[in-house]
Amino acid sequence: MITGIIYGKFDVLHAGHIRLFHFAKSRCDKLIVAVIDNNKSNKLRKIDLRIEDLSAINLIDKILTYTDLQDLLKAQKPDVVFKGNEFSRKHNAEKSIIDLIDAKLFFMSSDERYDVRLKGNDLKNKNKIYLQNYREKYNLDDSRVTESINLFKNLSGIVTGDLIYDQYINCIPRGMSQEDKNIVYEKDGFKEFVGGAGIVAAHCNGLGSKAELVSCIGNDQMGQKSSKSLESLGVKSKLWLDDTRNTIIKTRYIWDDRPIFRVSVLDTLRLPDNIQEQYLQYIDYKLQEIDYLIVSDFNYGLLSPDICNHIMQSAKKNNVAVSVDCQISSQTGDLQKYRGAKLVTPTEVEARSALKDFDSGVAYLGEKLRDELEADHLILKLGAQGALIFTELNGIVQIENLPALNVNRVVDTSGAGDSILAVATLSLCVSNDIFLAAYLGSIAAGLQVTQRGNTPLNEDFW
């Protein structure tokens, strides 16, 4: 029987730990997890609370506490010691003891992805408990939440970035084509939504803030439809017509509430010089009178590095908080364009791409990216595994885990990030509390994913 061991503080149990447990359990028969018990430290949660979190993980066979790592290793004599892959590039002081007890030191493989699984399939209940503890820890009672939301109406801002027109076409399979051996689908209705930066502006307006969309569209039929849709949603917009580009359209084909495939009309052309000059002049003008700037960058050519550098400098000059979502999917992006932002909200894939780091654990990854971007706060989105919050309090980097608030009724995840971006930005502006902001953003995302397509949030959804 191969015995493995993992040790650490586990002050905030997060998806990175769960992945390490999965990796270790796949390579040993018995997994021991040891939690450091430092009674002299008032920075760590109580040991019984950390053990309680670990006890819900069905991958762990035995939980121990320790005060001295050398004594722990000598007493347990594991066959394998497991650590995150980021430690492979660091000095591991315990290596001499590991060699002494004839054990092996394994670092987690960088190409493995895991889901969080807890005992008795009780992820939902465990998340409720963790969320309750999170609210208590950061004093997020109902009155404070309500007070924060009510202050949104005092804010004004602009949202800039790629405007996207989303189409959802429902299909019914009718059989196999005998000519080309493809499945033949019959169209069975469709829906259309404003997406990209447009829906972020609609979210902000729906929640009471005054947000204006500043963007560019093609001089085409879909551009006209996008403009009319924004008007019907009550979103004020400043849109330049560019004869050289197409309005961005994303068409998703759906069967039985599941996506079959997607067809997109994209353009990655840079703005013509005359439009770019007008665009930046307008941004500079608006930054003198607003509270926040949200950048929803899908990397389709609108926000070049030069434009972003100008916007970030102008926002800093006018003391306007900047929140950023820089998305990559089939395209490439560069988060470095947004150095100095107040809030950055990347997915794990986007964070790894920005750092060119495909090995490190998620906690190390988020901390490194926040530091490199010189951002005040970073919310690392992990999908069904929730999110990690990175910030700095009194000169000390702080990491907090926030579980996904909806894991059982997910219909369409495409609008979750837009909801987080809009709500977290407004909340930060009125409270300057990233833990409240992330909490409200996660609630919004949890509600948004229960429906197909982007529906603007409103003041009643809480």
C-alpha positions in Angstrom: 0.0 0.0 0.0 1.3 3.4 -1.0 0.8 6.2 1.5 0.9 9.8 0.4 0.9 13.0 2.5 0.0 16.6 1.8 0.6 19.3 4.4 -0.1 23.0 4.8 -2.2 25.7 6.5 -5.4 25.2 4.6 -6.6 28.5 6.0 -8.8 29.0 2.9 -9.7 25.7 1.2 -10.1 26.3 -2.5 -10.2 24.5 -5.9 -6.4 24.4 -6.1 -6.3 22.2 -3.0 -9.0 19.9 -4.3 -7.1 19.4 -7.5 -4.0 18.5 -5.6 -6.0 16.0 -3.5 -7.3 14.4 -6.7 -3.8 14.2 -8.2 -2.4 12.6 -5.0 -5.2 10.1 -4.6 -4.8 8.9 -8.1 -1.2 8.0 -7.2 -1.5 6.6 -3.8 -3.7 4.2 -1.9 -4.0 6.1 1.4 -3.9 9.9 1.5 -3.0 11.8 4.7 -3.6 15.5 4.9 -1.8 17.3 7.8 -2.8 20.8 9.0 -0.4 23.0 10.8 -1.6 24.0 14.2 0.1 27.2 15.2 -1.6 28.4 18.3 0.6 31.5 18.4 -0.7 32.8 15.1 -3.8 34.9 15.1 -3.7 35.1 11.3 -5.0 31.6 10.7 -8.6 30.4 11.3 -9.1 28.1 14.3 -7.7 24.6 13.7 -11.1 22.9 14.2 -12.6 25.0 11.4 -9.9 24.1 9.0 -10.3 20.4 9.9 -14.0 20.7 9.4 -13.5 21.9 5.8 -11.1 19.1 5.0 -13.4 16.5 6.5 -15.9 17.1 3.8 -13.5 15.9 1.1 -14.0 12.3 0.2 -10.5 11.9 -1.2 -8.8 12.2 2.2 -8.3 9.1 4.3 -6.8 10.7 7.4 -6.5 14.2 8.8 -3.7 15.1 11.2 -2.4 18.2 12.9 1.3 19.1 13.3 3.5 21.8 14.7 6.9 20.6 13.3 7.2 19.4 9.8 10.3 17.2 10.4 8.6 15.4 13.3 5.5 14.9 11.1 7.4 13.3 8.3 9.5 11.1 10.6 6.4 9.9 12.5 4.3 9.2 9.4 7.0 7.9 7.1 4.9 8.4 3.9 6.0 6.8 0.6 5.2 10.0 -1.3 5.0 13.7 -0.4 2.8 15.7 -2.8 3.1 19.4 -3.5 1.8 21.9 -6.0 3.7 22.2 -9.3 4.8 25.8 -8.5 7.0 24.4 -5.7 9.0 22.4 -8.3 10.8 25.7 -9.1 11.5 26.6 -5.5 13.8 25.3 -2.8 12.0 22.7 -0.7 13.7 22.7 2.7 12.1 19.4 3.8 13.7 17.5 0.9 16.6 16.2 3.1 14.1 14.7 5.5 12.1 13.2 2.6 15.3 11.6 1.4 16.1 10.4 4.9 12.9 8.5 5.3 13.3 7.1 1.7 10.2 8.8 0.4 9.6 10.5 -3.0 8.6 14.1 -3.6 5.9 14.4 -6.4 4.7 17.7 -7.9 1.2 17.9 -9.3 1.0 17.5 -13.1 0.2 20.7 -14.9 -2.2 19.1 -17.4 -4.8 17.7 -15.1 -8.2 19.4 -14.4 -10.5 18.4 -11.7 -14.0 19.0 -10.4 -14.7 19.5 -6.7 -16.3 16.4 -5.2 -17.4 16.2 -1.6 -18.7 13.4 0.6 -22.2 12.2 -0.1 -22.5 14.5 -3.0 -23.2 17.4 -0.6 -21.4 20.1 -2.5 -24.5 22.3 -2.5 -25.1 22.0 1.3 -21.4 22.5 2.0 -21.3 25.6 -0.2 -24.3 27.0 1.8 -22.4 26.5 5.1 -19.2 28.0 3.6 -21.2 31.0 2.2 -22.8 31.6 5.6 -19.3 31.6 7.2 -18.1 34.0 4.5 -20.9 36.4 5.2 -20.2 36.3 8.9 -16.5 36.8 8.4 -16.9 39.9 6.3 -20.0 41.3 8.1 -22.3 40.9 5.0 -25.7 41.0 6.7 -28.8 41.7 4.8 -29.0 45.4 5.9 -25.5 46.1 4.6 -26.1 44.3 1.3 -29.3 46.3 0.8 -27.7 49.6 1.7 -24.9 48.9 -0.8 -27.3 48.1 -3.6 -29.5 51.2 -2.9 -26.4 53.4 -3.4 -25.9 52.1 -7.0 -28.4 54.8 -8.2 -25.9 57.5 -7.1 -23.3 56.3 -9.6 -22.6 57.1 -13.2 -20.0 55.6 -15.5 -19.2 54.4 -19.0 -18.7 50.9 -20.4 -16.5 50.5 -23.4 -15.4 47.5 -25.4 -16.7 45.2 -28.1 -20.5 45.3 -28.8 -21.8 41.9 -29.7 -25.2 40.8 -31.1 -26.1 37.3 -29.8 -28.5 35.0 -31.6 -29.8 31.7 -30.3 -31.5 29.4 -32.8 -33.4 26.4 -31.6 -33.2 23.3 -33.8 -34.8 19.9 -34.1 -32.9 17.0 -35.7 -34.9 15.5 -38.6 -32.6 12.8 -39.8 -29.4 12.1 -41.8 -28.9 13.7 -45.2 -28.3 11.0 -47.8 -26.3 13.4 -50.0 -23.5 14.5 -47.6 -24.2 12.3 -44.5 -24.8 15.2 -42.2 -27.6 15.5 -39.6 -30.4 17.8 -40.9 -31.9 20.2 -38.4 -35.1 22.2 -38.7 -35.2 25.7 -37.3 -37.6 25.9 -34.4 -37.6 29.5 -33.3 -34.8 31.9 -32.2 -34.0 34.7 -29.7 -31.7 37.7 -30.0 -29.8 39.5 -27.3 -27.4 42.4 -26.9 -24.1 41.0 -25.7 -20.5 42.0 -24.9 -20.0 45.5 -23.6 -23.7 46.2 -24.4 -25.1 43.8 -21.8 -22.6 45.0 -19.2 -24.0 48.6 -19.7 -27.5 47.2 -19.6 -26.8 45.4 -16.3 -25.5 48.6 -14.7 -28.5 50.6 -15.9 -30.9 48.0 -14.7 -29.4 48.1 -11.3 -30.0 51.8 -11.0 -26.7 53.3 -12.1 -26.4 55.6 -15.1 -24.1 53.8 -17.5 -23.3 54.9 -21.1 -22.0 52.5 -23.7 -19.1 53.8 -25.8 -18.2 51.5 -28.7 -18.1 51.0 -32.5 -20.3 49.0 -34.8 -20.3 48.2 -38.5 -22.4 50.3 -40.9 -24.7 47.4 -41.5 -28.1 45.9 -40.7 -26.9 44.1 -37.5 -25.4 47.4 -36.3 -28.7 49.1 -36.7 -30.4 46.2 -34.8 -27.9 46.5 -32.0 -28.4 50.2 -31.7 -32.2 49.8 -31.5 -31.9 47.0 -29.0 -29.8 49.2 -26.7 -32.4 51.9 -27.1 -35.2 49.5 -26.1 -33.2 48.5 -23.0 -32.8 52.1 -22.0 -29.1 52.2 -22.5 -27.6 55.5 -23.6 -24.9 54.8 -26.2 -22.3 56.6 -28.2 -21.6 54.4 -31.2 -19.3 55.2 -34.1 -20.2 53.6 -37.5 -17.2 52.1 -39.1 -17.6 51.3 -42.8 -14.5 49.0 -42.7 -15.8 46.5 -40.2 -18.7 44.1 -39.6 -20.9 44.3 -36.5 -19.9 41.3 -34.3 -22.5 38.5 -34.4 -22.4 35.2 -32.5 -25.0 32.7 -33.5 -25.5 29.6 -31.3 -27.5 26.6 -32.5 -29.3 24.8 -29.7 -31.0 21.4 -29.6 -32.8 20.2 -26.4 -31.3 23.1 -24.5 -27.8 22.1 -25.4 -25.5 23.9 -27.8 -24.7 22.1 -31.0 -22.3 24.6 -32.6 -21.6 28.3 -33.1 -21.1 30.5 -36.1 -19.6 33.9 -35.6 -19.2 37.0 -37.8 -16.0 38.7 -36.4 -13.7 41.5 -37.2 -10.3 42.3 -35.7 -9.5 45.5 -37.7 -8.1 48.4 -35.7 -10.1 51.6 -35.6 -9.5 54.0 -38.4 -7.4 57.0 -37.3 -10.3 59.5 -37.5 -12.6 57.3 -35.4 -9.9 56.5 -32.9 -9.2 60.2 -32.3 -12.9 61.0 -31.8 -13.3 57.9 -29.6 -10.4 58.9 -27.3 -11.5 62.5 -27.1 -15.0 61.4 -26.0 -13.5 59.0 -23.4 -11.3 61.8 -22.0 -14.3 64.1 -21.8 -16.5 61.6 -20.0 -13.8 60.6 -17.5 -14.0 64.1 -16.0 -17.6 63.5 -14.8 -18.1 59.8 -14.0 -17.4 57.4 -11.1 -16.3 54.3 -12.9 -15.0 52.9 -16.2 -15.7 49.3 -17.2 -13.7 47.7 -20.0 -15.3 44.7 -21.6 -12.6 43.6 -24.1 -13.3 40.6 -26.3 -10.1 41.4 -28.3 -11.9 41.9 -31.6 -9.8 44.9 -32.7 -11.4 47.8 -30.9 -9.1 48.2 -27.9 -5.5 48.2 -29.2 -2.6 48.5 -26.8 -2.2 52.2 -27.7 -5.8 52.9 -27.0 -5.8 51.0 -23.7 -2.6 52.8 -22.6 -4.3 56.2 -23.3 -7.5 55.1 -21.5 -5.7 53.8 -18.4 -3.6 57.0 -18.1 -6.6 59.3 -18.6 -8.6 57.3 -16.0 -5.7 57.6 -13.5 -5.4 61.3 -14.1 -9.1 61.8 -13.4 -9.1 59.4 -10.4 -11.7 57.1 -12.0 -11.8 53.4 -11.0 -11.3 51.0 -13.9 -12.6 47.4 -13.9 -11.5 45.0 -16.7 -12.7 41.8 -18.3 -10.3 40.9 -21.1 -11.6 37.7 -22.7 -10.0 35.1 -24.9 -11.6 32.1 -26.5 -10.9 31.6 -30.2 -9.0 34.8 -30.1 -5.9 36.0 -28.2 -5.7 38.8 -25.7 -3.3 40.8 -23.5 -4.2 41.6 -20.0 -0.9 43.6 -19.7 -2.8 46.5 -21.5 -4.7 47.1 -18.2 -1.9 47.5 -15.7 -3.1 49.5 -12.7 -6.7 48.6 -12.9 -8.8 48.6 -9.7 -10.4 45.3 -10.5 -9.5 42.5 -13.0 -11.8 39.5 -13.5 -10.0 36.8 -15.6 -10.8 33.2 -16.0 -8.2 30.6 -15.1 -7.4 30.2 -18.9 -7.0 33.9 -19.3 -4.8 34.2 -16.3 -2.5 31.4 -17.5 -2.4 32.9 -20.9 -1.4 36.3 -19.6 1.4 34.9 -17.5 2.3 32.1 -19.9 2.2 29.8 -16.8 0.4 26.5 -17.4 1.9 24.7 -14.4 1.3 26.6 -11.2 -1.6 26.1 -8.8 -4.5 28.6 -8.9 -3.6 30.4 -5.7 -0.1 31.1 -6.8 -1.4 32.0 -10.3 -3.8 34.6 -9.1 -1.4 36.2 -6.6 1.3 36.5 -9.3 -1.1 38.0 -11.8 -2.5 40.6 -9.4 1.0 41.6 -8.5 2.2 41.8 -12.2 -0.8 43.9 -13.2 -0.5 46.1 -10.2 -4.2 45.7 -9.7 -6.0 46.5 -6.4 -8.2 43.4 -6.6 -8.4 40.3 -8.8 -11.3 37.8 -9.0 -10.1 34.6 -10.6 -13.2 32.9 -12.1 -13.1 29.1 -11.8 -16.6 28.2 -13.2 -18.3 25.5 -11.2 -15.5 25.6 -8.7 -16.3 29.2 -7.7 -13.8 32.0 -7.6 -10.7 33.1 -5.7 -10.4 36.7 -4.5 -7.0 38.3 -4.3 -6.4 41.6 -2.6 -4.0 43.3 -0.1 -4.9 44.4 3.4 -2.4 46.3 5.5 0.4 45.3 3.2 -0.4 41.6 3.4 -1.7 39.7 0.4 -5.0 38.0 1.2 -6.7 35.2 -0.7 -10.3 34.2 -0.1 -12.4 31.4 -1.6 -16.0 32.0 -2.8 -17.9 28.9 -3.9 -20.1 28.8 -6.9 -23.6 29.8 -5.7 -25.4 27.8 -8.4 -24.1 24.3 -9.4 -27.3 22.4 -10.2 -29.4 24.7 -12.5 -26.9 25.9 -15.1 -28.4 26.5 -18.5 -26.0 29.0 -20.2 -22.8 30.1 -18.6 -21.9 32.7 -21.3 -23.3 35.7 -19.4 -21.9 34.9 -16.0 -18.7 37.0 -16.3 -20.6 40.0 -17.6 -22.8 39.9 -14.5 -19.9 39.6 -12.1 -18.1 42.5 -13.8 -21.0 44.9 -13.7 -22.2 44.1 -10.1 -18.7 43.9 -8.6 -17.8 47.2 -10.1 -20.8 49.1 -8.8 -20.4 47.5 -5.3 -16.7 48.4 -5.2 -17.5 52.0 -6.0 -20.0 52.4 -3.2 -18.3 50.3 -0.5 -14.6 49.8 -1.5 -15.0 46.3 -0.1 -13.9 43.6 -2.5 -15.4 40.8 -0.4 -18.9 42.4 -0.6 -18.3 43.1 -4.3 -17.4 39.5 -5.1 -20.3 38.1 -3.1 -22.9 40.3 -4.9 -21.2 39.5 -8.2 -21.4 35.8 -7.6 -25.1 36.0 -6.7 -25.7 37.8 -10.0 -23.8 35.2 -11.9 -25.6 32.4 -10.2 -28.9 33.8 -11.3 -27.8 34.7 -14.8 -26.7 31.1 -15.7 -30.2 29.8 -15.1 -31.5 31.3 -18.3 -30.6 31.1 -22.0 -29.1 34.4 -23.3 -28.3 37.7 -21.6 -31.2 39.3 -19.7 -30.3 42.6 -18.0 -30.2 42.5 -14.3 -32.6 44.8 -12.4 -33.1 46.2 -8.9 -35.7 43.4 -8.2 -33.5 40.4 -8.8 -32.0 40.5 -5.3 
